[in-house]
Amino acid sequence: MASSRPAKQHPLAAARAAATEGDFATALAHLLDAWRATPAIALADAIDAIGVRAERGLMPPSGRTPKERAAAWTAAATSGDPVIRGLLVTSLTDTKGNAETLARLMLVDQCDDPRLASAIVAMLEVPPYNVTVHRTQPFWKHVLARLPELGDARILARARACPPRWAANKTLNPPEVEMLGKKLAKLVPALEAAYGDPPELASTDADHLRAIVDAARATDGGADQAQALLAAIYANPADDAPRLVYADWLGERGDPRGELIALQLTADPTPAMRRRAAALVDEHATRWLGAIAPQLRKAGMRFERGFLAACKVGIRRDAAPDPIWSTLVEVTGGIPDAGPGGLPALRVATELDNGGLEILLAMKPRPRLEMLGWVASFDPRDLVEAIPLLQQLDIPTLRRLELRGFAPRDDERAPAFAAPAWCDLPITELAVTGEPDTLQEWIAAVRGSKLTGFEIIESTWNELDWRFGVTRASPATAFDGLVVVGPPTAKPPRLAQFALEVGRVLEGFAADTLTSIRIALPKRDAWKRVDAGLRDRITRALAYQPRATPVLDHL
């Protein structure tokens, strides 16, 4: 007797039927079933595409506090939802360090999913953590052991392409590159055994896949509209009009980013509005940043008018171009790649090394920077190599240059050597790392330059900057203004040293040569915590500058 039970539909046929009806979550589940049976590369590519379509409009797990966000991430990871899993694998390294990333990886690593495999091999391509230090070894041991077991044949080609990527990655030091090469050499035989002969799909299965992907594209008009609205913003970050249009579009769909844009474009926001905007950024920034989230550090990150405006680039800088960077106004630590449109809004770039300067030189169009900060490594040749790079930049808008990480009196890096290099740059302000007692030497060295402002930045390990600067009305006049700025906070011993150096700097000026003096101190009671003898010394030095009325500010 024939069974009345209906025949089970083929997973790809079921996925095609679901995709045709616009049910991409169900289509994704069927595709994953098919891939587990036949892990073909074409199937993995289709899962990537349908996963992105199924995630459309969804938000990653979040919360108001780091603890709440971690709990929400854990709950989502243990739910087994394949759509949510796609959101999770993109945020594996959005953590405080390798131990937390490993914990996240262990939560989602119990499934067969090519999107997870892709995220793990991406960690090999662009290492998020130093492979040579002891504390990261559990993380790397797990990642390397899992790569041959993940079932995704695309891993082999991506792994073979890693060495040139590592060599080009400026954030990796030579020992890291050497160690990664050794580990990969040991890993490749296992990868070749696992993925050297990937399975192929039957022609009917390939037809199903094409129909599934076509169905996703046909119903993705909303995504196309969103991309068009974003493209208008990225092309002209200074214009508020495209942002307002996008905010209205998002508001109609209940997306909280529409609220953020509206809040941050309010001319006179109330404290409650500012708090609400900060809460929205805190909760949703990772989703809004997308693929660039692992490349930046949360400290110093700032959104303005609904988009990323300031950040410090982290260790994962060797990544694909992304137009999300185009709204950046300030960046620290590196120059990200925004693609063909460049960085039209960028005005401040700090803590760039010589590699960062070379990236700036290669950019077309070049950012209209107003301030550029350079930092040396421990190599004494850095400043020598930086000079020709800086002279080639040709950024007419550049006004301020900061040079950090070298001592002005060290060998060939003395002011007499360094100062002439900056005289031809179109800058009006120069700041250098150094000792306050070299101020007069520097003044003599830059006297004939175009500078109207010069500053020495004294930095001490684990302490904030102290600044000793001079100003003048024009390059044809003498430096007759003194500005001394202490750190926002300072312990009594450091504050006493600061006061001592203020006295020394004042005594370095000839009598009656200063017309303005401004001294900014950490707190209103700062002078009370300074030794009376030091206060008297500063008072006597001020008396020799009768044309200048001292101004005492408080930070």
Beta strands, then each sheet from edge to edge (+ up, - down):
strand 1: 296-304
strand 2: 307-313
strand 3: 330-332
strand 4: 348-352
strand 5: 371-375
strand 6: 400-404
strand 7: 429-433
strand 8: 453-458
strand 9: 466-471
strand 10: 481-485
strand 11: 516-521
strand 12: 549-554
sheet 1: 1+ 2- 3- 4- 5- 6- 7- 8- 9+ 10- 11- 12-
end
